[in-house]
Amino acid sequence: MIGWMKRYFAPAPHRKLHPDADVGRLYPKYRWRTLESTFMGYAIFYLVRNNLSTVAKDIEGALHYDHNMVGNILAISALSYGLGKFLMGALSDRSDPRKFMATGLILTALCNFAFGGIASYGVHLLLWALNGFFQGMGWPPCGRSIGHWFSLRERGSIFAVWNVAHNIGGGLAGILAAYAALHFGWQAAFYFPGVIALIASIYIFLRLRDTPQSLGLPPVEVYKNDYSDDEKKHGLHEQELSTNVLFVEYILKNKYLWLFAIANFFVYIVRYSMLDWGPMYLREVKHATLSGGGMAVLILEFGGIPSTLLMGWLSDRVGGRRGMISLLCMIPIFLAFIGIYLNPAGNLGLDMLFLAVVGFFVYPPVMLLGVSGLDLTSKKAVGTAAGFIGLFGYIGRTVQAKGFGWMADYFGALYGKEVGWNMVLYTILACTAISIFLLAFTWRVKPRA
């Protein structure tokens, strides 16, 4: 079985180069197909990942779960996703992205179908852990594809455009889940996205391709005449890297990669705090409806679209200083959470405005910390580097999913729901402050020469 999987997922072989006239015609076509298909595919991954939080309260009512139980499901999913992204990242660096990504969509769709059809807490834990692990097959093949089709000087801007897939998929996930649950019951919040994911897997398999060389095209460095100093000295490094080189030389010995990864731990706590718990917090403390909770997710996600594009472009203009831009973005997030804490119940419009500020500024650091993994390593190790940084991020999400559910239940039982949720907000503010402190050490870090 393992041997068959290695053969099936193996990178597409290099083909004989096309004449120069064909290269000029084919390269833009396949660059667009790479960007468009990975964008669409990754957005769909979010439909089958971010649907749970919107209907969590409805599941609690129907299946008699409490906040702590929901937090356990979110936490195990986040931890398995972090592990999956790390392990699948290393595997994706030596795999054909179209097969890898399409398979991931199929597997996560099946997990959603099963989750909606079963009413067992233990099975739900297992299914959402598997779903999280298979979700790790989404980002790494996208990073590999973009790293091979777009050059160093384009990276911040292109990843900024591509990263909008997070926001569109994540935003639509809340609206789709709320609509399905309102009209067909909470189970439909998992069935509808699952069907869409199956259709998307076929689209990815038909549309996406592997490296330029697999289509008879030169490496992107040749096409764009854009080389790093390391590539000028040692060549283009088009050979696939061994596991030892990937993990030891490009990851474990890279001190800046560790710094970005630890900062990402706290950034992800801030990012997912309102995505995982925002709908329930607004419904319990600020008197929002089910639709209002879904709208909060949409506002958070869509708020990050213009800023991701802007900050990605800006990070290229300042020489690739992703850490500097990320730090500046975390400051208004801190102020927005203070606003959410101080805003009294019944003034939901102002809460939505603060959430829009959080969404606007939190997604550039999420994107830029991932791009830094490619900046600081080889394009042949992008999946592994991104998986390493992502692992720390999703350990952070695991901590907040479990910890915030426990806080809301424990302190809420002792002092009332509002106090329980206030403890959550205090923790979010502390994590925001720590991320600012850590990112200060990355202020001058640029892509490796």
Secondary structure, 3 states (H helix, E strand, C coil): CHHHHHHHHCCCCCCCCCCHHHHHHHHHHHHHHHHHHHHHHHHHHHHCCCCCHHHHHHHHHHHCCCHHHHHHHHHHHHHHHHHHHHHHHHHHCCCCHHHHHHHHHHHHHHHHHHHHHCCCHHHHHHHHHHHHHHHCCCHHHHHHHHHHHCCHHHHHHHHHHHHHHHHHHHHHHHHHHHHHHHHHCCCHHHHHHHHHHHHHHHHHHHHCCCCHHHHCCCCHHHHHCCCCHHHHHHCCCCCCCCHHHHHHHHHHCCHHHHHHHHHHHHHHHHHHHHHHHHHHHHHHCCCCCHHHHHHHHHHHHHHHHHHHHHHHHHHHHCCCCHHHHHHHHHHHHHHHHHHHHHCCCCCHHHHHHHHHHHHHHHHHHHHHHHHHHHHCCCHHHHHHHHHHHHHHHHHHHHHHHHHHHHHHHHHHHHHCHHHHHHHHHHHHHHHHHHHHHHHHHHCCCCCCC
